[in-house]
């Protein structure tokens, strides 16, 4: 009588590695390998696993990845069931990233893996420059546009856009790859476009956009609506529906006061898809030194949303707008500072774009492992390679 010791949902790879269905390891096996069989010493999934394990352990540049793999050679050979007790040269990693892995494939892999897990409500959309790809004689960097689950620290979709201004035309493509029903999409003023707004509404999602001079008439109308009134003698003020709230935060040597005021008065005449509220958000910063104020700054933002007043109070809108900046601190800052993305020179082919996708995946994996500090997580995984390997062979379950 034949039997198997494999648990339900487990499989064995061609090399003998046991993995679970839905894991990163399984998805890596679906990548297209463009190399010819002759001279190929390592499978594509093995190379990608080595990169991911090294990334989880704090290594970022191809040379660092190669050195780390060599230093942990015996354990990696055992975990990955390799026939030869040998690790790839750093140029092998460069060639794989630049010419072997389809950038679009790895982007979809990361997006599909992250979308299989738990989701938050606010998805922030923003572009990031690939400065590690920029050559000395180039005047501008190429950009990647990401849709980022702020609460879960996961990139749900990422597309290459070229120059910054192309985000407008590429945003619909990024949105199509994500289930945005019942989600709130936020962005910068460049994304405040009628077509993008209509697409979100048609997908049963909502938007919160800042409005600047790129939508000049809309900006002027909102600014006029919230402008102070100075009625003539004998005339009263025009009645309004304004609702306001204020929050105060202290820290980092400053006191920050945020005051938001919302209105529904433009809904009947503003030609914007599903407009439900407009807002005026004022941020005042009092900078302090030795307990004394040394400087005060103030900035005002106007914006729109498809969320009704019943769906989003002023306080909730304030929280949503503040949550948008999570894509800067939770994604872009981590990739640049913790993962040294801009400092890693990858100018050949699609290497920089592929590495950005790998960084997105590792950030999500760190959150999946219940870490909130990426640097701390990488230090921990550096001493626990087996746990890093288990993370890559286990699916991103709904928690």
N, C-alpha and C positions, 0 to 999 in steps of 0.2 A: 504494500500500500504506500503510495507516494504522499508526501506532505511537505509543507513549507513552513519555515520559522518566520517568514515575513509577516508583519502586521498588516491590517487592512489599510490600503492607500500607499503602500510602499512598493518600490521597484528596485531592480538592480541594473546599473549601467553596464555598458559593454566592457568597461574596465574593472567591474566588480564593486563599484561604490554603491552602497545602499542609500537611497534618497526617497523622499516623500513626494507624491504627486502635488503639483502646485508650488513646489519650492523653486528657489533661484537656480539650483543645479539642474533641475528638469528643464527649465526655460532656456538655460544656456545651451543645452543639447539641441535646441531648435534653431540656433543661429546658423546662417549660411557660411560655410567655410570655402573661401575662394582659392585656397592653396591647392596645388597639385599633390597627389599622394607621394610622389617621389621626393625624398629628403625631409619629409614631415616626421618629426620626432615626438611631437606632443599634439594631442587633440586640441581643438579650439576651446572646448569647454574646460579642459585642464588649464590652459593658459589663462583663461578668464577667471577661473577659480583662484589661481595663484595671485592674480592682480587684486581680486576682491579680498582675499585673506590678508594680503599685505596692506591694503587700504584700511581694513578694519583694525590692523595692528599698528597704524600710525605712519606708514610709508607712502610717499606720494609720487616721487619722480621715478622714471624707469630704472635708473641706476640704484636707487634706494630699494625698489621692489626686488630687483635681481639680487642685491646683497642680502636682503632679509630672507629671501627664499633659499639662498645658499647656506646661510647661517642656521636655518631650520630644516635643512634638506632631509634628514632621516625621518623626521615626523611627517613631513609633507608627502614623501614617497609612500609612507605607510597609509596615510589618510586617503590619498588619491589613487592608491593601488597602481603605482607606476612600475614599469618593468625595469627601467634604468635608474640607478641611484645618482641622478644628475639633474640639475636645474637649468632653465634657459638663460641665455645671455641677455643683457639689457637691451641689445639691439633687436632681439626677437620680440620683446614687448612693444618696442616702438613700431616695428613693421606690422604687427598684429593690429595695433590701435589705428595706424594710419591707413592701411590698405586692405586688411582682411575682414574687419568687422564693419558691416554696413551701419552707418550712423543712424539711419532711419530704423533699422531693426532693433538696435540696442535702446533707442528712445522708446519704441513701442513696448519692448520687454519691460522696461522700468515702469512705464505708465500702467500697463496691464497688471503687473505685480502689485503696484501700490493701490490700484483701484479695487483689488480683491480684498483689501483689509477694511478696517474701521475708518469711517469718514467723519470729518467735522462739518460745520455749516458754511464757513466762510472760505472761499477760494480766491486767493490773490493772484492777479495777473501782472507780470512785469518782465522786462527784458534785462539781460546781463551781458556785458561785453566779454568776449573771449580774448583777453589781453595776452594770454600765453601763446596765442596763435599769431598775434600781430608782429610783423617783421619791422625792422628798423626803418625801412624806407616807406612804409605805409603810413598814410595820414589819419586813418580811422580804423577802429576795430569792428569786427563782425559781432553780431548779437545773437543770443538765443532767447526765445520767449518762453516763459514757463507759466504754468497754472499750478499753484501751490496750495495744498491744504494746510492752512495756518495752524490749526489745532493739532493735527496729527504729524506735522513736519514731513510731508510727503509731496513730491512733485508728481502730479497726476498726468501732466502732458508737457512736452517740450518740443519746440520746432525751431529750426534755423531760420533766421529772418534776414541775414545780411546786415545792411545798415539799419540804424535805429528807427528811421522813419518808416521802414517796411513793416513794423509791428502792426500797423493798421490793417494791412492786407493779409497778414499771416495769422492774426488773432482768430478769425473764423475757423481756420484749419485746426488750431490748437484746441478750440472749444469743442469742435466736432468729436474729438477723441475722448471726451470726458462726459460722464453722466452728470449733468448739472441741474436736473430737476430737484426742486426744493432747496437749492443751494443759492448763496449770495455771492456774486462775482464782483470783486473790487479791482480797481486799477488806477493808473495815473491819468492825467488829463488827456494824453495822447489817445487813450482808449475810449474817450467820451465821444462815441460815434453813433449815429442813428442805426446804421446797419448792424453793428455789434450788439447794440441794445435790443433790436428787434429779434436777432437770432437767439439771445438769451431768453427773452420772453416766450418765443415759440417753443423753446425746450423746457418750458415751465420752471425757469429759474428767475432770479431777480438780480438787479444790479445796484451798485452805489458808486457813482462817479463824481470826482471833482470837476468843476467847470472853470476853464480859463479862457484866454483870448482866442484860442483856436476855434472856439464856438462863440464868436464875438457877440451876436445878438442875444443868445441865451444868457451869456455872462452878464451883459448889460441889464437885461430884464431882471435877473435875480438880484443883482446889486442894487438896482433901483427899488425893488420891492422891500428890501431890508434897510434902505437908507433912512436916516433920521428925518422926521417930519418937522417942518417949521410952519404951522398954519398961520394964515393971515388973521388979524384981529376980527373977531366975530364969527370965525369959522372953526369948527372942531376938527379933531384928527379923524382921518378915515379909519373906520373899524377894521381890525385885522384878526386873523386866527392864530397869531404867533404863539408858539409854545417853546419854552426854553428850559435848559438844565445846565448845571455847571459842576465840574469836578476839579479837585485840587490834588496834585501829587508833589511830594518832596523827595529829593534824592539827586545824587550826582552834582551837588553844589548848586542846585537851583530849585525854585518853586515854579511849577507849571500849572497854570489855570486854563482850563478848556471850557468855553461857553458855546453851546450850540443852540440855535433857534431854527425851528422848522415851520413850514407853511404849506397849505394845500391850495392857495389862492391862484397859482399859475396853471393848475391842472386843466382848466377849461379852455385855455387859449395857447398854451405852449405846444408847438408841433413836435412832440417827442414821444416815441413809443412807450406806452403804458406809464407815463409819468404820474407819480402818486404824491411826491413831496419834493420840495426844494429846501435847502438849508444854508445857513451861514454859520461857519465854525471859526471862532476866534481863539487863538492860542497866545497866551501871554507868559513870558519867561522872565523871572526875576533871578539874576545870577548873584550869588552870595559868596563872600570870602570872610572867614573869621566871624561869621554870624551877621555880617552887614551886607546890605545890597550894594552891588557895584555897577550893575547894568540891567536895564529892562528892555526887552524886545517884544514885538507883537507882530503876529501875522494872521491874515484872514483868508479863509478858503470858502468858496461857494460851491455848492454841489447839488446833485439830483439823485433820486432813487425811485425805483418801482415799488418799493415797500410802502404799504399804506400806514397811516398813523396807528391803526389797530394792530398791524403786524410789527411795527418798529416805532417805539417811543423815541423821543430825542436822546435819552440815555442809551438805548440800544444802538441807535445810529452812530452815536459817539464811539461806542465800543467796537462796532463794525469797522468804522473808519480807522480807528487806532489799530485794530487787528491787521489791517492791510500791511502795516509796516513790519509785520512778522516775516514777510518774504525777504526783507533786507537783513534782519537780525538772525532769523532762523535758517535761511538758505544762502543768500549771497555772502554775508559775512563769514559764515562757516566755510563755504567753499574757498573764499579768498584767504582767510586767516588760518583756520584749522587745517584745511586740506591744501593750502598753498597753490590754488588753481592758477592764479595770475602769474605766480613766480615759476611755474613749471612750463618750460619752453617746449611746446609741441606744435611745430610749424608745418609738418608734413601731412598731406592728405586731410583726413577727417579726425586725426588723433585728438585734437583739442575738444572737438564736439563729443567724441566718444568718451573721453575722460570726464567731461562735465556730466554726462549721463551716469557714469559709474559713481561719481561723487554723489549725485542725487540718490542713487540706490543705497549707497553706504549710509547716508544720513537717515534714510527711512529704516534701514536695518537696525541702526543704533537705537532708534525710537522703538522699534519692534522688540528690542531686547530690554526695554524699560529704562533706558538711560535718557537723561535730559541734557547732560553735558557731553558733547561729542568728544572733546579732548580727553576727558576722564574715561570715557568708554574705550577709546583707542588704546589708552595706556593699559586698561584692564585686559582687553583682548590680546595685547602683545604678550601677556603672560599666560593666556588661556586659549591657545590655538584650537584646541578641541572644541571649545564652546563656539568659537567663530565658525568652525566648519559645520557644527550642528545647526547654527543659525542659517547657513546657506543651503542646507539640505532639509529644512523644515518650512512648510508653507506659512504665508502671512495670513493667519486665521483671524476671523472677526473676534475681537476680545470683548 
